[in-house]
Amino acid sequence: MTVTRHHVGQRMSQIVVHNDTVYLAGQVGEAGASVTKQTEDILARIDTLLAEVGSNKAKILQAVIWLDDMAHFAEMNAVWDAWVPEGAAPARACGEARLATPEYQVEIIITAAV
């Protein structure tokens, strides 16, 4: 059983791969930016991290999205819906939570296949 970690820090790894499954740490965008900009930043980062391990957004199995306020649901979804490949929408949950700092409004956690 091989576990491979990328961008390893003291607290977390940005990517963990185990048995052809990719786990990404929670991704956040530019602190203080709009929900749209933060979501765009996060999705671009997800694209980059998945590509690094030979995966892509069409292979996402599950997404967990945290918003600091559910009032941002439609704004975040406008960006998300344009990004997700047609016919490849993952299982997804979206909820409201207090994030690491008040400047973060969106955090997305991804599990994908390699």
C-alpha positions as CSV (number, residue, x, y, z in Angstrom):
1,M,0.0,0.0,0.0
2,T,1.7,3.2,-1.2
3,V,0.8,6.6,0.0
4,T,2.4,9.5,-1.9
5,R,2.3,13.1,-0.5
6,H,3.0,16.3,-2.4
7,H,3.6,19.8,-1.1
8,V,4.1,18.4,2.4
9,G,4.1,20.9,5.3
10,Q,4.1,20.5,9.1
11,R,0.3,20.7,9.3
12,M,-0.9,19.2,6.0
13,S,0.0,17.9,2.5
14,Q,-1.7,19.6,-0.4
15,I,-2.1,16.3,-2.3
16,V,-2.2,12.7,-1.0
17,V,-2.5,9.8,-3.5
18,H,-3.4,6.3,-2.3
19,N,-4.6,3.5,-4.5
20,D,-5.3,5.7,-7.6
21,T,-7.4,8.1,-5.5
22,V,-6.3,11.7,-5.1
23,Y,-7.2,13.7,-1.9
24,L,-6.6,17.5,-2.0
25,A,-6.4,19.6,1.1
26,G,-9.0,22.3,1.4
27,Q,-8.2,25.0,-1.2
28,V,-8.9,28.7,-0.7
29,G,-8.5,31.7,-3.0
30,E,-7.1,35.2,-2.5
31,A,-8.1,36.4,0.9
32,G,-10.4,39.4,0.8
33,A,-11.3,38.9,-2.9
34,S,-14.9,38.5,-4.0
35,V,-16.6,35.1,-3.9
36,T,-16.4,34.9,-7.7
37,K,-12.6,35.6,-7.6
38,Q,-12.0,33.3,-4.7
39,T,-13.9,30.5,-6.5
40,E,-12.0,31.1,-9.8
41,D,-8.7,31.0,-7.9
42,I,-9.6,27.8,-6.1
43,L,-10.8,26.0,-9.3
44,A,-7.6,27.0,-11.1
45,R,-5.5,25.7,-8.2
46,I,-7.5,22.4,-8.2
47,D,-6.8,22.1,-12.0
48,T,-3.1,22.6,-11.3
49,L,-2.9,20.1,-8.4
50,L,-4.8,17.4,-10.2
51,A,-2.7,17.7,-13.3
52,E,0.4,17.3,-11.1
53,V,-0.6,13.8,-10.3
54,G,-2.1,12.8,-13.7
55,S,-5.7,13.6,-12.9
56,N,-8.2,16.3,-14.0
57,K,-11.6,17.8,-13.2
58,A,-13.5,15.1,-15.2
59,K,-12.2,12.6,-12.7
60,I,-13.4,14.3,-9.5
61,L,-15.4,11.9,-7.4
62,Q,-16.5,14.2,-4.6
63,A,-16.4,17.9,-3.8
64,V,-17.1,19.4,-0.4
65,I,-17.6,23.2,-0.5
66,W,-17.7,25.5,2.5
67,L,-19.1,29.0,2.2
68,D,-18.8,31.6,5.0
69,D,-22.4,32.5,4.2
70,M,-25.0,30.6,2.2
71,A,-26.0,33.9,0.7
72,H,-23.0,33.4,-1.6
73,F,-24.4,30.0,-2.9
74,A,-25.6,31.4,-6.3
75,E,-22.4,33.5,-6.9
76,M,-20.1,30.5,-6.2
77,N,-22.3,28.2,-8.3
78,A,-22.1,30.5,-11.3
79,V,-18.4,29.9,-11.4
80,W,-18.6,26.2,-10.4
81,D,-21.2,25.4,-13.1
82,A,-19.1,26.9,-15.8
83,W,-16.1,24.9,-14.7
84,V,-17.5,21.4,-14.2
85,P,-17.4,19.4,-17.4
86,E,-20.8,18.5,-18.7
87,G,-21.7,14.9,-17.7
88,A,-18.9,14.7,-15.1
89,A,-20.4,16.5,-12.1
90,P,-19.1,14.9,-8.9
91,A,-21.0,14.0,-5.8
92,R,-21.1,17.3,-3.9
93,A,-22.0,18.9,-0.6
94,C,-22.1,22.6,0.2
95,G,-22.5,24.1,3.6
96,E,-21.9,27.1,5.7
97,A,-19.0,27.3,8.1
98,R,-16.7,29.8,9.7
99,L,-13.5,29.5,7.7
100,A,-9.9,30.0,8.9
101,T,-10.1,33.8,8.6
102,P,-13.0,36.2,7.9
103,E,-11.2,37.1,4.6
104,Y,-11.9,33.6,3.2
105,Q,-15.4,33.1,1.9
106,V,-15.0,29.8,0.0
107,E,-13.1,26.6,0.6
108,I,-13.3,23.5,-1.6
109,I,-12.1,20.0,-0.7
110,I,-11.7,17.5,-3.6
111,T,-11.4,13.7,-3.9
112,A,-10.6,12.4,-7.4
113,A,-9.5,9.4,-9.3
114,V,-6.0,9.3,-10.9
